[in-house]
Amino acid sequence: MRIKARMSTSADGYVTTPSGWPALTADPSFVPRQSHGIREFLDGCEAALMGRTTFEPALNNDRWPWPDLDVFVLASHRPAGTPDHVVTDSDPVRLLEAVRAANRGGDVHLIGGPRTIGTYHALGALDRLELVVLPLLFGGGKQLTPGLDPAAGLAFESQRALPGGAVEIAYTCEGSRAPLPGRPASQR
């Protein structure tokens, strides 16, 4: 089982638009559940793990967004209208244990904002982080850091160009990075 997250970001580093929508929704070439490599990313996933803020809007959808996935939600309380099959817990460690206990060998899609991703990275549970860098400048919004600690260890794995000008960059998440140098590498 691998826990993997995928986020989109503007070229100037914002994972949400200034109005709070996920960055990907601002891309004119975005097609829900189809574009920007999401189908390939979800191949092999059997579960979705997310925070309450990401989960609650789904309760008002006409269509359940995760029909083929086990769903686990990090929440201080069980949101009203949550289907019985959804597992909720307020403790990220206990929820991670529930995810592992239910796993049948597939991957887990960690969905959410920087805080949720940062929480599971800090626990050493995040195995892969994919960033889809969009050819857009927002000038504001929420950034990936500080929700994800800037000292997070990321090891480059792959990159690919996506239709519409976006670029997917995949990293494995290993420990923490070395301290940043006090001066440019060219001056050492």
Disulfide bonds with the S-S distance in Angstrom:
none
